[in-house]
Amino acid sequence: MDTMELASSLRMVVSALHKGLRKQMHSVNTYSMTEMETIGHLFRNPSLLPTELAALTKVKTQSMSQILKKMEGQGVIKRALSKEDKRKTYISLTSHGKKMVEKTKYDKDEWLNAVIRKSLNEKELQLLKKALPVLSKLTRVA
């Protein structure tokens, strides 16, 4: 198998795994990918400006405003005026938003754990463990 065939096979496997993981997002199935990406950025960063979120998710500021309005209405985010510059408003997740992210991560991990246990024998499990550093290396290049 040459590297082009390997790349194609890997893409198909990763896509199928990604699709399976996305199906496990029961608590957030009303959110678009951009909205989920926004929530993810807020989970990893204590607070961000709307313009920073727009840049990170590669959407226009106006689109981000609509996303934030929806999430605020659902109690997922909160806004706080900057102490240094009252013209700036920082966005952060509420406790409900953080719990939603944790639940989604847990659901995905549970599903993947069940699939691994059901599908792999001990030898394959050890091979998967050895392959993780190699797969991680691919993500650092992208």
CORMOSUL-V495069 format. One record per residue. N is the residue number from 1. PHI is phi as a letter, one per 30 degrees, with the letter a starting at -180 (999 if undefined). PSI is psi as a letter, one per 30 degrees, with the letter a starting at -180 (none if undefined). BURIAL is I if it has 9 or more other ideal C-beta (glycine too) atoms within 8 Angstrom, else O. Layout:
# CORMOSUL-V495069
((N:PHI:PSI:BURIAL) (N:PHI:PSI:BURIAL))
This chain:
# CORMOSUL-V495069
((1:999:k:O) (2:d:l:O) (3:d:f:O) (4:d:e:O) (5:d:e:O) (6:d:e:I) (7:d:e:O) (8:d:e:O) (9:d:e:I) (10:d:e:O) (11:e:e:O) (12:d:e:O) (13:d:e:O) (14:d:e:O) (15:d:e:O) (16:d:e:O) (17:d:e:I) (18:d:e:O) (19:d:e:O) (20:d:e:I) (21:d:e:I) (22:d:e:O) (23:d:f:O) (24:d:g:I) (25:d:h:I) (26:e:e:O) (27:d:f:O) (28:b:g:I) (29:d:f:O) (30:c:g:O) (31:c:k:O) (32:d:l:O) (33:d:e:O) (34:d:e:I) (35:d:e:I) (36:d:e:I) (37:d:e:I) (38:d:e:I) (39:d:e:I) (40:d:e:I) (41:d:e:I) (42:d:f:I) (43:d:e:I) (44:d:f:O) (45:b:k:O) (46:e:e:O) (47:a:k:O) (48:b:l:I) (49:d:l:I) (50:e:e:I) (51:d:e:O) (52:d:e:O) (53:d:e:I) (54:d:e:I) (55:d:e:O) (56:d:e:I) (57:c:f:I) (58:h:h:O) (59:b:l:O) (60:d:l:O) (61:e:e:O) (62:d:e:O) (63:d:e:I) (64:d:e:I) (65:e:e:I) (66:d:e:O) (67:d:e:I) (68:d:e:I) (69:d:e:O) (70:d:e:I) (71:d:e:I) (72:d:e:I) (73:d:f:O) (74:c:g:O) (75:i:g:O) (76:d:e:I) (77:b:l:I) (78:b:l:O) (79:c:k:I) (80:b:k:O) (81:d:k:O) (82:d:k:I) (83:d:f:O) (84:d:e:O) (85:b:j:O) (86:d:f:O) (87:d:f:O) (88:c:k:I) (89:b:k:I) (90:c:k:I) (91:c:k:I) (92:b:l:I) (93:d:k:I) (94:d:l:I) (95:d:e:O) (96:d:e:O) (97:d:e:I) (98:d:e:I) (99:d:e:O) (100:d:e:I) (101:d:e:I) (102:d:e:O) (103:d:e:I) (104:d:e:I) (105:d:e:O) (106:d:e:O) (107:e:e:I) (108:d:e:I) (109:d:e:O) (110:d:e:I) (111:d:e:I) (112:d:e:I) (113:e:e:O) (114:d:e:O) (115:d:e:I) (116:d:e:I) (117:d:e:O) (118:d:e:O) (119:c:f:O) (120:c:k:O) (121:d:l:O) (122:d:e:O) (123:d:e:O) (124:d:e:I) (125:d:e:I) (126:d:e:O) (127:d:e:O) (128:d:e:I) (129:e:e:O) (130:d:f:O) (131:d:f:O) (132:e:e:O) (133:d:e:O) (134:d:e:O) (135:d:e:O) (136:d:e:O) (137:d:e:O) (138:d:e:O) (139:d:f:O) (140:d:f:O) (141:d:e:O) (142:d:none:O))
